[in-house]
Amino acid sequence: MTVHTHGVSASTDIAVANALEAIRLVGYAVIPSVLDERFVAEITASMHRAHARIVAEVGHERLERAGEMGVLRAMMRYDATFFRLLEQPEVLALVDATVGEHAILHLQNGFILPSHSPEATPRVFQNVFHRDFPRYLNGYVASVNVMVAIDPFTADNGATLVVPGSHRQPDRPETAYMERSAIPVTCPAGSLVAFDSTLWHAAGQNTSGAERLAINHQFTRSWIKQQIDYVRTLGDETMLGLPPRTQQILGWYTRVVTSLDEYYQPQERRLYRSGQG
């Protein structure tokens, strides 16, 4: 398999190629220590700031009612640091080779996974085995996840549990089988954990006594709707200040027209560009 990345070493090029082969065979792969310590520390601080602003805007009650555990949505709205994750050459190489160069960001969610004793861990969607893309398409890859480990992923701090090979199964495996077969994906801070979005997985139990931070990205074919309309969320002024590739990933070229005036524009000014899928 040939992978072309830009701005990375030959060894990283090989790491991406190996990761793609692992995703094809077993559904997931790790590329260790992609982000340096300084960037990881910067993201950590940015996540806590974004968390405080999200709580202030949405409120504890509404967040708790959603049945989530430490999920941070639309963090880019509160801190521009998170845009830089969409510029990482390794991330772009994985996306291009799986869901194509016109793929868009379905979601970028931060996780601040709290620590609980085993008996006190709440049962929420995150820690129940699930697929992030629920439709099996007979091997066609419509969606891929690239998770960034901001803290190390360990067996006792809730590292993501995966069921190897389950992306090849059209139906939900038996729960007992998944519990027996699942393994924690452990890796150092700054690593990428990439997986086919039809892979069955769950958050592990964090019993470490400390929070575990991570950021999950899900990229899909351009014709699939985003979880959040990032273009509208961020606004034109912010979007126009971003690099063209980041604009494209956020959905700038796959917008739906709202009038005939917008529809009958020259190709270079159309909201939905040709060739997007």
N, C-alpha and C positions, 0 to 999 in steps of 0.2 A: 504494500500500500504506500503510495506516495503522498506526502503531505507537504504543502508549501506554506510556511509561516514567515512572517517578516519581523525583523528586529530581535530574533532569538537565536541561540546557539544551535549548532548541529546536534548536540546531545539532547536539547529540548525538542528539536524537530523529531528525533527518534522517540522520545518519551511520548509525544503526542500520537505518533503513529502506533506505538504499542498500546496506548490507551484506547484508541479507536478499535483495534483488534480485540481487546478485552471486552469492550462494550458490546461488540458484535457477538462474541462467544458466550460471555457470562452475564452481560447486562450492565456492568459497572467497571470503573477503573479509578485509580488514584494517580495524580501527578504531584509528587511531594514538593513542598517548600517553594512554590512559585512566587509568592509575595515575600519581600524582605521584612525584617523585624520592624523597621521604621514605618513602613506602610501599614503593617498589621496593627501597630500601636495607634496610628492615626485613625484607622477604621474603627478600632475599639472605642476611642473617645467619641468619634462621630456617631456611633450607634447609640451610645448612652445619651448624647444630646438629642438625637432624633427621637429616642424613646420618650424623653421628658416632654418634647413638643407634641408628640402624638397623644400622650396622655392628657396634656393640657387642652388639646383641641377636641378630642373625641370623648374623653372622660372615662374613669375607671369602670363605671357601671356598664356602659355600652361595650367596652372591650371584654369585660368578664362575661357578658351575655352572649358574646360571639362564640364562646366555648373554645377559645384558643389559649395557648400557653406561651406568652412572651413573643408573639409574632409582631414584627414591625413592617408595615406596608407603606409603599410610596416614599421611602426614605430620601430619595433624590430631591423631593420637594423641600426638604428641610436642610439638606447638606450636600453640596456639590461633590464631595469626596467620592460618593458612590457611583458617579458617572465614570470614574476612572477604571472601575472594574469591568466596564463594557469595552474598554480599549486594550485590555490585556491580550497580547498576541496568542497566548495559549488558548484563551477562551474563544477567540475568534476562529482559530484553526479548528477547534472541536466543533463549533457551530457550523462552519462552512462545510466540513466533511460529513456532517450528519443530516442537518435539516436545510442546508444550502445557504448561499451567500445573500439571499433575500429574506432570510428568516428574521422574525421579529421577537422582541422580548415579551413573553406572556406575563411574567412576573419577576420581580426582584423583591424577595422578602427576607428581612433580617430575623434572626432567632436569638433571643436571650433566654436560654433554657434554664429554669431554676432547678435547684437541687431539692430533692425530697427523700424521705425514707421510702423504702420499697412499698410499704403498706399505705403510705400517704400520697403517692403519685396519682394525680387525677387522670381519669381516662378521657382523653380528648382525641380528636381526629388525628393529630400528629403521631401519637404513639399506638395507633391501631394500624395494622397492615393495610396498605392502600396503594393504588397507582395514581401518579399525578396526571397521567393522560389515560382516561378510563376506557378508551376504545382500542381494541386489538385489531390491527389492520394487516394481518397475515405477513408480518415482517417489514412492512413499509414504516419507516421512521418518520413520524410527523412531529415528534417533540423530544427534546433532550434536556436534561438538567445538568447544571454545572454549579455545584455547591462549593463555597469557599470556607475553609476551616479557619476561623479567626482565632479560636483557641485550639489546642491539640484535641483531636478526637480520640478518646480512650474508652475502654469497656465500661468504666465506672462513671463517666461523666455524660453518658447518653449518646455515644457515637451512633450514627445512623445504622440501623439493622437492615440488611438486604438479604433477599432470597435469591441466590445465584441461579441464573438460567430461567427465572420465572417470567422474563420478558418474552419468552418463546411460547408461553402457554396461553391459549385463547380465553380460558376460563379461570376463575379465581381458585387457586389451590386451597386445599383444606387447611383450616386454621392450625390444626395440630401439626400438619406437615411444615407450615411456615415457621411455627414456633420452634420446631425441632431443627430445621435446616438453616434458619437465619444466622448470619454472622455479623458482628460489628465491624464497620469500616474504620479502622484506626489509622491515624496519620498525624504528622506534625502540624503546628500552626502555619498558616500561609499556603496550605496545600489545596488542590482542586480535587473534588470528588465528583466525577461525571458519571451519569447513568442514563440509559434509555428510560424515558418517562413511563413506559409500560411495565417497568420492573416493580415487583411488589416489595415494599419497604416500610419502615416505621422508625420514628425516633426511639432511641433506647431510653432506659431509665437513668436519670442523673442522680446518683447517690454520693457524689464526690464531696459535697459540702460547699461547692462553688458553682457559679453560673457557667454555662458553656455558650459561647457566641459563635454564630455561623451566619452566612448569607446564602440563600438559595436563589439560583436563577433558573428559570424555565424558558427555553426558546422553542418556538414553533414555526411551522410553515406560515408564510405571510398571510394566508387566507383564513387563518384561525383567529377568532376574536381574543383580544387580551383580557386578562382579569381586571385590569384597570386601564383606562384610556390615558396613557402617559402623556400624549400630546396635549390633550385638554387639561390634564392635571398640572402639567408643568407650565403651559402657556407658550405662546408664540415667541415672546421675547427670550425666554430661556432656551427654547429649542433652536432658535436661529443663532445662538452663541455657541452651539456644540459642533464638534467635527461632523462632516457629512456622514461618515459610517455610523456614528452614534445616533444621529438623526434617523437614519434608515432603520436601525435596530429598534428604536423606540416607536416606530410606526409612522414617521413623518411622510413617507411615500405611499402609505396604504390607508390614507384617510378617506372617509366616505363623503362625497360631495353633498351639499345641502341645498343647491339651487342649480338652475340651468346655466346661470352665468358661470358658476364654478365648473360645471361639466364641460361647457364649450370654451375651453381654454387651450392655448397651444400646449403641445406635449410637455415642454420643459416647465410649465406652470401648473400642470394638473396635480390635484391632490392625490389621486391614485395613479401612479406611474405604470406604464406597461412593463411586462416581464416580471411582475411580482409574484406570479403563481396563479 
